[in-house]
Amino acid sequence: MYDAVLLMEWVEFSVRWLHVITAIAWIGSSFYFIALDLGLHRDRNLESGADGEEWQVHGGGFYHIQKYLVAPSNMPSGLVWFKWESYMTWLSGFALLFLVYYLGGELFLIDPEVLDIPVWQGAAISMASLAFGWIVYNQLCKTFVNANQTALMVALFVVLVGMALFYTNVFSGRAALLHLGAFTATIMSANVFFIIIPNQKIVVADLIAGRKPDPKYGKIAKQRSTHNNYLTLPVIFLMLSNHYPLAFATEWNWLIASLIFLMGVSIRHFFNSMHARKGQPHWTWAVTVILMLIIAWLSSQPSYHKQQDAMAARLVEKYASAAGFEEVQDIVLGRCSMCHTSEPVYGNLMWAPKGVLLETPEQIAAQAQEIYLQAGATHAMPPANVSFMEDAERAKIVAWFRAAKG
């Protein structure tokens, strides 16, 4: 019988791979079309009636691209829609959220030191917060529809800061930043599903019926597409943050997450200005560097060291009482703890990799599954087997973990 833990690892890996593939496709098309729209030459009186045009070269050929502000006079055949990249990115992302944070809620979602609630309540709060984000954002867009769009972005930033505070007071630090990314990504995908594509379908229906499309639908769709463009980079950072305790395991993780949104805006402003032929505002890079330095400083402030101990307490009885634990403890202390300690003695390490501490029985028991996967089922740890872990020792880790699983 195939090991259920290994099977779940492959399921998670497959879903994560799908998520990355679809996200690359969505981000790539989104960035391309924003750059294309900003770079169109609109100072030419085109016979076709198009709003602007651009010539591009790629792949050994030339492309002549024209954009119609509302729509062409006749419905074109073979119209290509860009939507499934967005839909599949969100669906695969939610599946990953379910696999990692709902099924693994005891370890990754709930931290009793933050808020001691059952995993099912945490999962319910998680799903409700994603829906809440879209409702609030959509209402803001409707409220500020005729206002200065900068005011709308400021209002959205206030909401994001508020959600950063909320998540960090409900979930573990790791889950909090990941959820803020999911919160933002849900807004982006909902923009495509509820606004951009439906508006484009209205325009297509008008063309087929011989009616002149209302330009407001295209204007609204472009507004939401622009928002997605500015939110993309912060989402990528937040999705990667769960691999870096320096980002999530600090007292100031909510502020770090908030500053990341400002960095996303500054970076995109540079490229959007360049694509629109409005110059290259290099000051945006200075702002970005300053923000990153502030984030690096904040990350060095007091961390939630109690988080791992709290989670370990719930697992120690199960794994510490399993046959072979004492031998495994000796193996881990001898082969792993020179790095996974509060004061690493190996090389130039300043802190334990990934923030994982393996000094006490409680900490070792809390990391049972990872020890099994990294050093038992595979040879991923120690890296390059620098501490010379033997095959017999790996076999003992496997036997202990399986004994605990029953």
N, C-alpha and C positions, 0 to 999 in steps of 0.2 A: 504493500500500500504506500502510495506516494505521501511524503511528509506534508501535512496540512499547512504547516508554517512556511515551508518552501513554496508550496502552491500559491499561498496568499502573496508571498513576496513577488512571484512572477506575475500574478494578476495585477498587483500594484505597479510593478515595473512596466507592464504592457499598457496600462491606462495612462501612466505618466508619460510614456513615449508618445502615445496618441495625442495627449494634451500638448506636448511640446511641438509636435508636427503641425497640428491644426493652429496653434498659437503663432508659429512662424509664418504660416500661410496668411493668417488674418492680419498680423502686424505688417507683414511685407506689402500686402495689397493696400492696407490703410495708409502706410507711409508713402507708398508710390503715388497714390491718387491725390493725396494732399499736396505733395511736391509738384505733381503735374498741374493741379489746379492753380497753385500759386505762381507757377512758371509760365502759364499761357500768355501769349502775346495778344492783348486785347485792344491794341491800337491799330488794328488792320480792318479795313472794310471788306469783309469776306463775302463773296457772292453767294455762298451757301446759307448765309444768315447766322452762322455760328458766332458765339460770343468771343471765342478766342481759338488760337491754334498754336501748335508747337511741333517742330521737327526733332526727332530723336534718332540716335543710331545705337544699335545693340545687336549682338549675335550675327554680325556680318550683313545686316540689312538696315534700311531706313524706314522709319515710321512717321506718317503724317497724321497727327492727332488733332481733332477739332472737338470743342465742347459747346453744346447748345445750352443757353442759360435756362430755358424752360424745356423745350423739346423740339425735335425736327418737325418739319411740316407733315411728314408721313411716318407711320410706324415702321421701323427697320426690322428686317427679318434676322433671325439668329441672334437675338439680343442676349448678352451674357449678364447674369446676375451674380453679384458678389455677396453672398449671405451665409452659405454653409460653413465657411471658415469660422465665422463668428459663432454660429450655433453649436458646432462641434467642439469648439474651444470651451464654451461654457459647460456643455453637457459632460465632457470628459473631465473638466475641472471639478464639477460637482461630484462626479463619481469618485474622484481622487479624495475629495473632502470627506466623503462618506467612508471610504476604505481606511483612511489614515486617522481622521479625527473623530469620527463617530464610532467606528468599530474599535479604534484604539484610544477611546476617550479617557480611560483611566491614566494612561501615560502622557498623552499629548494634548488633550482638550482641557481637562479639569485640573486645577491646582488648588488643593484645599487651603493653601496659604493665601490665596487670592479670594476665592469664593467656594465654599464646600457645598456643592450641589451634585445630585446624581447625573450621570452621563447623559441620560435621556433628556433631562431638562436643559443641559448644555446644548445638545443637538437641536432641541426645539428653539432655543434662543438664537442659535446660529441661523437656522432657516428663516425664522421670523425677521431677523435683522437684515437679511439679504433682500427680502420683499420690501421692508421698511425703507431701505436705501433708495430703491427705484421710485417708490411713491413720493418721497420727499424731494428727490432730485427732479422728477418730472413736474412736480408742482412748482418748484423754483423756476424751471424753464418757462412755464406758462405765466408765472408772475412777472418775470423779468423779460418777457418776449420782446417788448419794444424799448427796453431800457439799454443803457450802456452794458455791453457784454462783459466788461471788466467787473462790474458790480455783481453780475451773476457768478463769475468765477470766484470772487471773494466770498460770496454767500456759500458756495459749494465748499470752499476751503474751510470755512467755519464748521460746516457739517462734518467734514472729514476729521477735523481735529476733535470734535465732540465724539465721533465714533471711535477714534483712537483711544480716548480716555475711557469710553464705555467698555470696549473690548479688553483693555488691559486691567480693568477692575472686575471682569467676569471670568476670563479665560487665562490659561497659562500664557507666559510671554510669547512663546513660540506660536501658539494658536492665535493670539491676539493680532500679531502682525500679519499672519497668513489670512485671517478673516478680514482684515482691513483691505487686503488685496482682492479677496473674493467679493467683498462689498462693492469695491470700485469696478471690478470686472463685470459684475452683474449689471451695473448701470450701463456700462459700455455695450454689452451684448443686448440688453433690453432696448437700448437706443436703436440698434439695427432691427430687432424683431418688431418693436411696437411703433417706431417712428419712421426710420429711413426707408425700409422696404415697403411698408404700407403706403407712404407718400409717393414713392416711385410707381407703385401699382396704380394709384389714382391717376397719375399723369399718363401712364400707358393706356388705361381704360378710356380716358378722354380722347387720346389720339385715335384709338380704334373706333370710337363712336363719332369721330369727326368734329369733336369740340376742341376749343383752344384751352390748353391746360392753364390753371391758375399758377403763377410763379411762386406763390407763398409756400407751396409744398416743397419745392426745391430749396427755397431759402431755409426752411425749418430743418430739412434733412442735412443741409450743409452745416448748420449750426451744431447739430448733434455730432456730426462726423468730426468737426473741429475739436469738440470737447474730447472725443475719444482719442484724438491725436495727442492731446496734451496729457491725458491720463495714462497713456500706455507705459511710459518709462517707469513711473512710480509703481505700477502694478507688477512689472517684471522684478523690480527690487524687492518688493514685499513677498513675492512668490519664492524668491531665492533666500530670503532672510532666515527661513527655518533651518538652514544649514550653518548659520553663523550666530552663535550665542552672543557675540559682541553687539549684535543688532537688537536681539529680543530679550536677553536675560539681564537687563539693567533696570534701575529705578526710573530711567528716563526713556523707556522704549516708546511711549506714546509720543514724546516730543521728537524722537528720532524719526518715527514714521511720518509725523507732520512735516518735518523739514524735507523729507524725501519728495513730497509733492511739490515743494518750491523748487527743488533741484530739477525735477522733471519739466517744469514750466520754463526754467532758465535755459535748459539744453534745447528743448524744442523751439524756443523763441529764436535761438541762433540759427538753426537750420531752416525754419520757416521764413525768416527774414532773408536768408541767403537764396532760397528757392524763389522768393518773390522779387529778387533783384533789388532789394532795399538795403544792400550792404551787408557786412558781416560784423554784427555787434559783439566784438570780442570781450566786452565787459561781462557778458553773460557767463563766460568761462571763469572769470575771476570770482563772480558771485557763487558759482557752482563749487569751486575749490574751497572758498571760505565756509560754505555750508557743510561740505564734507569734513573739513577740519573740526568744525563744531560738533558734528555727529561723532567723529572719532574720539573727541574729548569726552562727550557725554557717555560714550560706551565704556569708559574707564571708571565711571562712578560706581557706587555700591551695587552689587548684583544680587539676584535672588538665589543665594546659595542654598537656602532651606528648601527650595522647590524639589530638588532631587531626593532629599531625605524624606520629605513628606510622601512622595510617590513610592519610594522604596519601602516605607513602612507597611504599605498595603500588600506588597508582594513578598516580603522577606519570609513570612511564615511558610508560604507555598514552596518557594525555591530553596530556602535555607534548610528546610526539613527533608528535602529530597535526597535520596541515596547518592552519595558521591560528592556532596557539596563541599565538604572539608578539603578534599583533594583538588577540586576545581578552584576553590579559594586560594590554595597555595600556588596553583598554576598561574592564576591571574595576577596575584601579588608578585610572582617571580618574573612573569613575561610581559605584563601590561602596565603595571603601576609606576614604572619609571617615567611614563608619559602621562598616564591618567591619574594624576595626583594634584593636590592643590599647589604644590611646589615642584614642578617637573625637574628631573635631574638629567634628562636625556637631551643632548644637543643644545640648541639655542631656544628651546621651547620656553615661552613665558607663562603659558597657561595650558590646561589640559585640552587636547584636540576635541572640538565640538562641545566643550564644557563638560565632558563625561568624566566623572570621578570614580575610581575603582580602588578605594583605600579600605573601605569597611565592608563587613558582611552584608549590611543593608544596601549599600551602593552596588555591590556585585549582584545581589539578588534582583535589584531593580532593573539592572541591565541584562538580565538573563537571556532574553530573546536576541538582543544585539550581539552578546558574546557568542551565542550559539551560531548565529548567521555569519558573523565576521571571522571567528576563529575556529569554529567547529565544522559547520557545513561547508565553509569556504576557507581559503587561506588569505583572505583580504587583510587580516590583522594577525600579528604585527606587520606593518608595512615592510615588504622585502624580507620578512621574517628576521628582522634585525636582532631580536632577542632569542632566536633559535628555538622556537616552540617546536616540539617533536610531534610526530604523527600520533603517537600513543597518548600524548596529552590532549590533542584535539579530539581523539576518540573518547576520552573521559568526559570532555565537555559535552559532546553529543549525547552520551549515555545519561549524564546527569540531567540535561534539559528534557530529554524524552521521558525520563523517570518522573520528573516533576509534572509533565503534561499528562501523565497517566496513559 
